[in-house]
């Protein structure tokens, strides 16, 4: 039988591995080999898929932490806060950044302000994605299970 710790690590590794594989492997290869508009549409679909995976993984991980530590001790662990932050960032991608960038791409006659706005959102998206990837890597590479086990 798989322990909760192993399940958490597998789910977290799936999410973070997806972030790294999509953002730093699949999308750059798509832009190197496809027409820019096709690669952009493809990248948007890949990012949406990995963000949906991230939302599901974060919710499952947070709920499992609530069951393990309860409401009174959940907030005492940095990993709980990191998961909440990563969930919030992922929801921001899905609820605001991706739809806004998609809407700006759909405007046929792109005035200068629209192109500039898209570039600003794209830079914000790149930076947040890098932070999300690094936060996830930090969770995969570290553990506070021994400290948490002493508390339980």
C-alpha positions in Angstrom: 0.0 0.0 0.0 1.2 3.5 -0.9 1.7 5.9 2.0 0.2 9.4 2.0 3.7 10.8 1.8 4.5 8.8 -1.3 1.2 9.8 -2.9 1.9 13.4 -2.1 5.3 13.2 -3.7 4.0 11.5 -6.8 1.2 14.0 -7.3 3.5 17.0 -6.7 6.2 15.5 -9.0 3.5 15.1 -11.7 2.4 18.7 -11.4 5.9 20.2 -11.2 7.3 17.9 -13.9 4.5 19.0 -16.1 5.3 22.6 -15.5 8.9 22.1 -16.4 8.3 19.8 -19.4 5.7 22.2 -20.9 7.3 25.5 -20.1 10.9 24.7 -20.7 10.8 21.9 -23.3 7.6 21.6 -25.3 6.8 25.2 -25.9 10.3 26.3 -26.9 10.5 23.4 -29.3 7.1 24.4 -30.7 8.2 28.0 -31.3 11.5 26.7 -32.9 9.7 24.4 -35.4 6.2 25.9 -36.1 4.8 29.1 -37.4 4.6 31.6 -34.6 0.8 31.8 -34.6 0.4 28.0 -34.6 3.0 27.6 -31.9 1.3 30.3 -29.8 -2.1 28.6 -30.0 -0.4 25.3 -29.2 1.4 26.8 -26.2 -1.8 28.3 -24.9 -3.5 24.9 -25.0 -0.5 23.2 -23.3 -0.3 25.9 -20.5 -4.1 25.6 -20.0 -3.8 21.8 -19.6 -0.9 22.0 -17.1 -2.7 24.7 -15.1 -5.8 22.5 -14.9 -3.6 19.7 -13.7 -2.0 22.1 -11.2 -5.4 23.2 -9.8 -6.5 19.6 -9.3 -3.2 18.6 -7.7 -3.1 21.6 -5.4 -6.6 21.0 -4.2 -6.0 17.3 -3.5 -2.7 18.1 -1.7 -4.2 20.9 0.4 -7.2 18.7 1.3 -4.9 15.9 2.3 -2.9 18.3 4.5 -6.1 19.4 6.2 -7.0 15.8 7.0 -3.5 15.1 8.3 -2.9 18.3 10.4 -6.4 19.6 10.9 -7.5 23.2 10.7 -5.6 24.2 13.8 -2.2 23.2 12.7 -2.4 23.4 8.9 -1.1 27.0 8.9 2.0 26.1 10.9 3.8 24.4 8.0 5.6 26.3 5.2 4.6 23.7 2.7 0.9 24.4 3.3 1.5 28.1 2.6 3.6 27.3 -0.5 0.9 25.1 -1.9 -1.7 27.8 -1.3 0.5 30.4 -3.0 1.0 28.0 -6.0 -2.7 27.4 -6.2 -3.4 31.1 -6.2 -0.9 31.7 -8.9 -2.3 29.0 -11.1 -5.8 30.3 -10.6 -4.6 33.7 -11.6 -3.2 32.2 -14.8 -6.4 30.4 -15.7 -8.9 33.1 -14.6 -7.1 36.2 -15.8 -3.8 36.0 -17.7 -4.6 33.3 -20.2 -8.1 34.7 -21.1 -6.8 38.2 -21.3 -3.9 37.3 -23.6 -6.2 35.2 -25.8 -8.7 38.1 -26.1 -5.9 40.5 -27.1 -4.6 38.0 -29.7 -8.2 37.8 -31.2 -8.3 41.5 -32.0 -7.8 41.6 -35.8 -6.5 45.2 -36.2 -4.0 45.4 -33.4 -3.4 49.0 -32.5 0.0 49.8 -30.8 -1.5 49.8 -27.3 -2.9 46.3 -27.7 0.5 44.9 -28.8 2.2 46.7 -25.9 -0.4 45.4 -23.4 0.0 41.8 -24.8 3.8 42.1 -24.3 3.4 43.3 -20.7 1.0 40.5 -19.9 3.4 38.0 -21.6 6.3 39.2 -19.5 4.2 39.0 -16.3 3.2 35.5 -17.3 6.8 34.4 -18.0 8.0 35.7 -14.6 5.1 34.2 -12.7 5.6 30.9 -14.5 9.2 30.8 -13.5 8.3 31.5 -9.9 5.7 28.8 -9.9 8.2 26.4 -11.4 10.9 27.3 -8.8 8.4 27.0 -5.9 7.3 23.6 -7.2 10.9 22.5 -7.5 11.5 23.6 -3.9 8.6 21.5 -2.7 9.8 18.5 -4.7 13.4 18.7 -3.5 12.6 19.4 0.2 10.5 17.9 2.9 9.3 18.8 6.3 7.8 15.4 6.9 10.1 14.5 9.9 9.1 17.8 11.6 5.5 17.2 10.7 5.5 13.6 11.9 6.8 14.7 15.3 3.8 17.1 15.6 1.1 14.5 14.6 
